[in-house]
Amino acid sequence: MTGVTLFLMFLLNLGILTFPDVARCSGVWQTIRKSNCSAGTDVDFESFREQFHRNYKPHSDCYHRRKSYFKNSIKRHAYLNSLSTDKDSAKYGINQFSDLSINEFRELYLTATAETVPPYSGWKTEGVPAKFDWRDQAAVGSVQNQQATRVKLVKQSEYPYKAETGICHLFSQSHDGVLVKDFAAHDFSGREEDMMGRLVEWGPLAVTVDAISWQDYLGGIMQHHCSCHHANHAVLVTGYDTTGDVPYWIVQNSWGTSWGNEGYVYIKMGDNVCGIADSVTAVFL
């Protein structure tokens, strides 16, 4: 199951697989920045409803429940932001997930699991650039918004192989596909410098992470607030930057461009933050 999830992320990167694009709420990031969106913000629940096109009826049970979750999220943002260690630390605040409970968010968006993979035992990395991003090589597809959609590769039982000349039956979301020649899956925990080298050599890397605190993420470099060995979400590492005070991975998510850094999250390198190095997969075409 995890292998399928990671491979889907790879197809998403190539632009072969897409998800329904609904209610992106363009301009959300600008609005968030202007209103500060932390504890004490003047953005109230009604403004949130208008900004994110929520249509639950005022004063209904749903309305009061969502408002309660919204208030809880404001308290959560204040706590997370209180742990900030420097100007580059991650910032947390109101976004499209602020009226979801933590359990709802987990059930809708954090459904991936990670298999145990062997520790990386290859050659050590030398001479890699201080900064690298596969987006600069036009090798990364645009950020998509998967919402809570469930997608899959077609099972053999659904489309069995027959050794004969016949007619191809296309599914409604069919595409030309790609031929995968090989793949690699390793645990790079404790060896993130080597992970840098393999990123440059192999291409974007599919990883599984603990993304429970990502519900509230607005931007900046995530340096804590999540654990390793508790993976629940699959994402794509497209690059890294070691030129600043805090080196970080550049990670493409699948929750639309209104989330995070225009759909990306930055994760501190070197400490296996969010378990980013626990289960790393690359495919070769």
Contacts in CASP RR format, 6 or more apart in sequence:
PFRMAT RR
TARGET T0000
AUTHOR 0000-0000-0000
METHOD contacts of the structure
MODEL  1
MTGVTLFLMFLLNLGILTFPDVARCSGVWQTIRKSNCSAGTDVDFESFRE
QFHRNYKPHSDCYHRRKSYFKNSIKRHAYLNSLSTDKDSAKYGINQFSDL
SINEFRELYLTATAETVPPYSGWKTEGVPAKFDWRDQAAVGSVQNQQATR
VKLVKQSEYPYKAETGICHLFSQSHDGVLVKDFAAHDFSGREEDMMGRLV
EWGPLAVTVDAISWQDYLGGIMQHHCSCHHANHAVLVTGYDTTGDVPYWI
VQNSWGTSWGNEGYVYIKMGDNVCGIADSVTAVFL
1 113 0 8 1.000
2 112 0 8 1.000
2 113 0 8 1.000
2 114 0 8 1.000
2 115 0 8 1.000
2 208 0 8 1.000
2 234 0 8 1.000
2 279 0 8 1.000
3 115 0 8 1.000
3 281 0 8 1.000
4 152 0 8 1.000
4 153 0 8 1.000
5 112 0 8 1.000
5 208 0 8 1.000
5 234 0 8 1.000
6 185 0 8 1.000
6 206 0 8 1.000
6 207 0 8 1.000
6 208 0 8 1.000
6 234 0 8 1.000
6 279 0 8 1.000
6 281 0 8 1.000
7 153 0 8 1.000
7 180 0 8 1.000
7 206 0 8 1.000
7 281 0 8 1.000
7 283 0 8 1.000
8 17 0 8 1.000
8 151 0 8 1.000
8 152 0 8 1.000
8 153 0 8 1.000
8 234 0 8 1.000
9 206 0 8 1.000
9 234 0 8 1.000
9 235 0 8 1.000
9 236 0 8 1.000
9 254 0 8 1.000
10 204 0 8 1.000
10 206 0 8 1.000
10 236 0 8 1.000
10 281 0 8 1.000
10 283 0 8 1.000
11 17 0 8 1.000
11 178 0 8 1.000
12 18 0 8 1.000
12 19 0 8 1.000
12 141 0 8 1.000
12 144 0 8 1.000
12 236 0 8 1.000
12 254 0 8 1.000
13 139 0 8 1.000
13 140 0 8 1.000
13 141 0 8 1.000
13 204 0 8 1.000
13 236 0 8 1.000
13 238 0 8 1.000
13 252 0 8 1.000
14 141 0 8 1.000
14 178 0 8 1.000
15 141 0 8 1.000
15 142 0 8 1.000
16 175 0 8 1.000
16 176 0 8 1.000
16 177 0 8 1.000
16 178 0 8 1.000
17 151 0 8 1.000
17 175 0 8 1.000
18 144 0 8 1.000
19 144 0 8 1.000
19 145 0 8 1.000
19 146 0 8 1.000
19 147 0 8 1.000
19 149 0 8 1.000
19 151 0 8 1.000
19 254 0 8 1.000
20 145 0 8 1.000
20 147 0 8 1.000
20 149 0 8 1.000
21 144 0 8 1.000
21 145 0 8 1.000
21 256 0 8 1.000
22 145 0 8 1.000
22 147 0 8 1.000
23 52 0 8 1.000
23 53 0 8 1.000
23 96 0 8 1.000
24 145 0 8 1.000
24 256 0 8 1.000
24 257 0 8 1.000
24 258 0 8 1.000
25 51 0 8 1.000
25 52 0 8 1.000
25 53 0 8 1.000
25 96 0 8 1.000
25 258 0 8 1.000
26 257 0 8 1.000
26 258 0 8 1.000
27 258 0 8 1.000
28 51 0 8 1.000
28 52 0 8 1.000
28 95 0 8 1.000
28 96 0 8 1.000
28 258 0 8 1.000
29 218 0 8 1.000
29 258 0 8 1.000
29 260 0 8 1.000
29 262 0 8 1.000
31 51 0 8 1.000
32 93 0 8 1.000
32 94 0 8 1.000
32 95 0 8 1.000
32 218 0 8 1.000
35 41 0 8 1.000
35 42 0 8 1.000
35 43 0 8 1.000
37 43 0 8 1.000
37 77 0 8 1.000
37 93 0 8 1.000
37 94 0 8 1.000
37 218 0 8 1.000
38 77 0 8 1.000
38 78 0 8 1.000
38 81 0 8 1.000
38 91 0 8 1.000
38 92 0 8 1.000
38 93 0 8 1.000
39 74 0 8 1.000
39 75 0 8 1.000
39 77 0 8 1.000
39 78 0 8 1.000
39 81 0 8 1.000
40 74 0 8 1.000
40 78 0 8 1.000
41 74 0 8 1.000
41 93 0 8 1.000
41 94 0 8 1.000
43 94 0 8 1.000
45 67 0 8 1.000
45 70 0 8 1.000
45 71 0 8 1.000
48 54 0 8 1.000
48 70 0 8 1.000
48 94 0 8 1.000
48 98 0 8 1.000
48 99 0 8 1.000
49 56 0 8 1.000
52 96 0 8 1.000
52 99 0 8 1.000
54 66 0 8 1.000
54 99 0 8 1.000
56 62 0 8 1.000
56 63 0 8 1.000
56 66 0 8 1.000
57 63 0 8 1.000
66 99 0 8 1.000
67 99 0 8 1.000
69 98 0 8 1.000
69 99 0 8 1.000
69 100 0 8 1.000
69 101 0 8 1.000
69 104 0 8 1.000
70 98 0 8 1.000
70 99 0 8 1.000
72 101 0 8 1.000
73 93 0 8 1.000
73 94 0 8 1.000
73 97 0 8 1.000
73 98 0 8 1.000
73 99 0 8 1.000
73 215 0 8 1.000
73 216 0 8 1.000
74 94 0 8 1.000
74 98 0 8 1.000
76 92 0 8 1.000
76 216 0 8 1.000
77 92 0 8 1.000
77 93 0 8 1.000
77 94 0 8 1.000
77 216 0 8 1.000
80 90 0 8 1.000
80 92 0 8 1.000
80 213 0 8 1.000
80 216 0 8 1.000
80 225 0 8 1.000
81 91 0 8 1.000
81 92 0 8 1.000
81 93 0 8 1.000
83 89 0 8 1.000
83 224 0 8 1.000
83 225 0 8 1.000
84 90 0 8 1.000
84 91 0 8 1.000
85 223 0 8 1.000
86 245 0 8 1.000
86 246 0 8 1.000
88 220 0 8 1.000
88 221 0 8 1.000
88 245 0 8 1.000
88 246 0 8 1.000
89 220 0 8 1.000
89 221 0 8 1.000
89 223 0 8 1.000
90 217 0 8 1.000
90 218 0 8 1.000
90 219 0 8 1.000
90 220 0 8 1.000
90 221 0 8 1.000
90 222 0 8 1.000
90 223 0 8 1.000
90 225 0 8 1.000
90 266 0 8 1.000
91 217 0 8 1.000
91 218 0 8 1.000
91 219 0 8 1.000
91 220 0 8 1.000
92 213 0 8 1.000
92 216 0 8 1.000
92 217 0 8 1.000
92 218 0 8 1.000
93 216 0 8 1.000
93 218 0 8 1.000
95 216 0 8 1.000
95 217 0 8 1.000
95 218 0 8 1.000
95 258 0 8 1.000
95 259 0 8 1.000
95 260 0 8 1.000
96 255 0 8 1.000
96 258 0 8 1.000
96 259 0 8 1.000
97 105 0 8 1.000
97 215 0 8 1.000
97 216 0 8 1.000
98 216 0 8 1.000
100 108 0 8 1.000
100 215 0 8 1.000
102 212 0 8 1.000
102 215 0 8 1.000
105 215 0 8 1.000
106 212 0 8 1.000
106 232 0 8 1.000
108 148 0 8 1.000
109 148 0 8 1.000
109 211 0 8 1.000
109 215 0 8 1.000
109 233 0 8 1.000
109 255 0 8 1.000
110 211 0 8 1.000
110 212 0 8 1.000
110 232 0 8 1.000
110 233 0 8 1.000
111 232 0 8 1.000
111 233 0 8 1.000
112 208 0 8 1.000
112 231 0 8 1.000
112 232 0 8 1.000
112 233 0 8 1.000
112 234 0 8 1.000
113 208 0 8 1.000
113 231 0 8 1.000
113 232 0 8 1.000
114 208 0 8 1.000
114 231 0 8 1.000
114 278 0 8 1.000
114 279 0 8 1.000
115 185 0 8 1.000
115 279 0 8 1.000
116 187 0 8 1.000
116 279 0 8 1.000
117 185 0 8 1.000
117 186 0 8 1.000
117 187 0 8 1.000
117 279 0 8 1.000
117 280 0 8 1.000
117 281 0 8 1.000
118 185 0 8 1.000
118 186 0 8 1.000
118 187 0 8 1.000
119 186 0 8 1.000
119 187 0 8 1.000
119 189 0 8 1.000
119 191 0 8 1.000
120 186 0 8 1.000
120 187 0 8 1.000
120 188 0 8 1.000
120 191 0 8 1.000
120 194 0 8 1.000
120 195 0 8 1.000
120 198 0 8 1.000
120 280 0 8 1.000
122 194 0 8 1.000
123 194 0 8 1.000
124 193 0 8 1.000
124 194 0 8 1.000
125 193 0 8 1.000
125 194 0 8 1.000
125 196 0 8 1.000
125 197 0 8 1.000
125 198 0 8 1.000
128 196 0 8 1.000
128 197 0 8 1.000
128 200 0 8 1.000
129 200 0 8 1.000
130 241 0 8 1.000
130 242 0 8 1.000
130 243 0 8 1.000
131 240 0 8 1.000
131 241 0 8 1.000
131 242 0 8 1.000
131 243 0 8 1.000
132 196 0 8 1.000
132 199 0 8 1.000
132 200 0 8 1.000
132 239 0 8 1.000
132 240 0 8 1.000
133 238 0 8 1.000
133 239 0 8 1.000
133 240 0 8 1.000
133 241 0 8 1.000
133 250 0 8 1.000
134 140 0 8 1.000
134 199 0 8 1.000
134 203 0 8 1.000
134 204 0 8 1.000
134 238 0 8 1.000
134 239 0 8 1.000
135 238 0 8 1.000
135 239 0 8 1.000
139 203 0 8 1.000
139 204 0 8 1.000
140 204 0 8 1.000
140 236 0 8 1.000
140 238 0 8 1.000
140 252 0 8 1.000
143 252 0 8 1.000
143 253 0 8 1.000
143 254 0 8 1.000
143 256 0 8 1.000
143 257 0 8 1.000
143 262 0 8 1.000
143 263 0 8 1.000
143 264 0 8 1.000
144 254 0 8 1.000
144 256 0 8 1.000
145 254 0 8 1.000
145 255 0 8 1.000
145 256 0 8 1.000
145 257 0 8 1.000
146 254 0 8 1.000
146 255 0 8 1.000
154 171 0 8 1.000
159 169 0 8 1.000
178 285 0 8 1.000
179 285 0 8 1.000
180 283 0 8 1.000
180 284 0 8 1.000
180 285 0 8 1.000
181 284 0 8 1.000
181 285 0 8 1.000
182 283 0 8 1.000
182 284 0 8 1.000
183 281 0 8 1.000
183 282 0 8 1.000
183 283 0 8 1.000
183 284 0 8 1.000
184 198 0 8 1.000
184 202 0 8 1.000
184 281 0 8 1.000
184 282 0 8 1.000
184 284 0 8 1.000
185 279 0 8 1.000
185 280 0 8 1.000
185 281 0 8 1.000
185 282 0 8 1.000
186 280 0 8 1.000
187 277 0 8 1.000
187 278 0 8 1.000
187 279 0 8 1.000
187 280 0 8 1.000
188 194 0 8 1.000
188 195 0 8 1.000
188 198 0 8 1.000
188 277 0 8 1.000
188 278 0 8 1.000
188 280 0 8 1.000
189 228 0 8 1.000
189 272 0 8 1.000
189 275 0 8 1.000
189 277 0 8 1.000
189 278 0 8 1.000
190 270 0 8 1.000
190 272 0 8 1.000
190 277 0 8 1.000
191 277 0 8 1.000
192 269 0 8 1.000
192 270 0 8 1.000
192 272 0 8 1.000
192 277 0 8 1.000
195 205 0 8 1.000
195 277 0 8 1.000
195 280 0 8 1.000
196 240 0 8 1.000
196 269 0 8 1.000
198 205 0 8 1.000
198 280 0 8 1.000
198 282 0 8 1.000
199 205 0 8 1.000
199 237 0 8 1.000
199 239 0 8 1.000
199 240 0 8 1.000
202 282 0 8 1.000
202 284 0 8 1.000
203 282 0 8 1.000
204 236 0 8 1.000
204 237 0 8 1.000
204 238 0 8 1.000
204 239 0 8 1.000
204 252 0 8 1.000
204 282 0 8 1.000
205 236 0 8 1.000
205 237 0 8 1.000
205 280 0 8 1.000
205 281 0 8 1.000
205 282 0 8 1.000
206 234 0 8 1.000
206 235 0 8 1.000
206 236 0 8 1.000
206 237 0 8 1.000
206 280 0 8 1.000
206 281 0 8 1.000
206 282 0 8 1.000
206 283 0 8 1.000
207 234 0 8 1.000
207 235 0 8 1.000
207 236 0 8 1.000
207 237 0 8 1.000
207 251 0 8 1.000
207 275 0 8 1.000
207 276 0 8 1.000
207 277 0 8 1.000
207 278 0 8 1.000
207 279 0 8 1.000
207 280 0 8 1.000
207 281 0 8 1.000
208 231 0 8 1.000
208 232 0 8 1.000
208 233 0 8 1.000
208 234 0 8 1.000
208 235 0 8 1.000
208 275 0 8 1.000
208 278 0 8 1.000
208 279 0 8 1.000
209 226 0 8 1.000
209 231 0 8 1.000
209 232 0 8 1.000
209 233 0 8 1.000
209 234 0 8 1.000
209 235 0 8 1.000
209 251 0 8 1.000
209 267 0 8 1.000
209 274 0 8 1.000
209 275 0 8 1.000
209 276 0 8 1.000
210 226 0 8 1.000
210 227 0 8 1.000
210 228 0 8 1.000
210 230 0 8 1.000
210 231 0 8 1.000
210 232 0 8 1.000
210 233 0 8 1.000
210 274 0 8 1.000
210 275 0 8 1.000
211 226 0 8 1.000
211 232 0 8 1.000
211 233 0 8 1.000
211 235 0 8 1.000
211 274 0 8 1.000
212 226 0 8 1.000
212 230 0 8 1.000
212 232 0 8 1.000
213 222 0 8 1.000
213 225 0 8 1.000
213 226 0 8 1.000
214 226 0 8 1.000
214 233 0 8 1.000
214 253 0 8 1.000
214 265 0 8 1.000
217 259 0 8 1.000
217 260 0 8 1.000
217 265 0 8 1.000
218 260 0 8 1.000
219 260 0 8 1.000
219 261 0 8 1.000
219 265 0 8 1.000
219 266 0 8 1.000
220 261 0 8 1.000
220 266 0 8 1.000
221 246 0 8 1.000
221 248 0 8 1.000
221 266 0 8 1.000
221 267 0 8 1.000
221 268 0 8 1.000
222 265 0 8 1.000
222 266 0 8 1.000
222 267 0 8 1.000
222 268 0 8 1.000
222 273 0 8 1.000
222 274 0 8 1.000
223 246 0 8 1.000
223 268 0 8 1.000
223 271 0 8 1.000
223 273 0 8 1.000
224 273 0 8 1.000
226 273 0 8 1.000
226 274 0 8 1.000
226 275 0 8 1.000
227 274 0 8 1.000
227 275 0 8 1.000
228 272 0 8 1.000
228 273 0 8 1.000
228 274 0 8 1.000
228 275 0 8 1.000
228 277 0 8 1.000
228 278 0 8 1.000
229 275 0 8 1.000
229 278 0 8 1.000
231 275 0 8 1.000
231 278 0 8 1.000
231 279 0 8 1.000
235 251 0 8 1.000
235 252 0 8 1.000
235 253 0 8 1.000
235 254 0 8 1.000
235 265 0 8 1.000
236 251 0 8 1.000
236 252 0 8 1.000
237 249 0 8 1.000
237 250 0 8 1.000
237 251 0 8 1.000
237 252 0 8 1.000
237 276 0 8 1.000
237 280 0 8 1.000
238 250 0 8 1.000
238 251 0 8 1.000
238 252 0 8 1.000
238 264 0 8 1.000
239 249 0 8 1.000
239 250 0 8 1.000
240 247 0 8 1.000
240 248 0 8 1.000
240 249 0 8 1.000
240 250 0 8 1.000
240 269 0 8 1.000
241 247 0 8 1.000
241 248 0 8 1.000
241 250 0 8 1.000
241 266 0 8 1.000
242 269 0 8 1.000
246 268 0 8 1.000
247 268 0 8 1.000
247 269 0 8 1.000
247 270 0 8 1.000
248 266 0 8 1.000
248 267 0 8 1.000
248 268 0 8 1.000
248 269 0 8 1.000
249 266 0 8 1.000
249 267 0 8 1.000
249 268 0 8 1.000
249 269 0 8 1.000
249 276 0 8 1.000
250 264 0 8 1.000
250 266 0 8 1.000
251 264 0 8 1.000
251 265 0 8 1.000
251 266 0 8 1.000
251 267 0 8 1.000
251 276 0 8 1.000
252 263 0 8 1.000
252 264 0 8 1.000
253 259 0 8 1.000
253 260 0 8 1.000
253 263 0 8 1.000
253 264 0 8 1.000
253 265 0 8 1.000
255 263 0 8 1.000
256 263 0 8 1.000
257 263 0 8 1.000
267 273 0 8 1.000
267 274 0 8 1.000
267 276 0 8 1.000
272 278 0 8 1.000
END
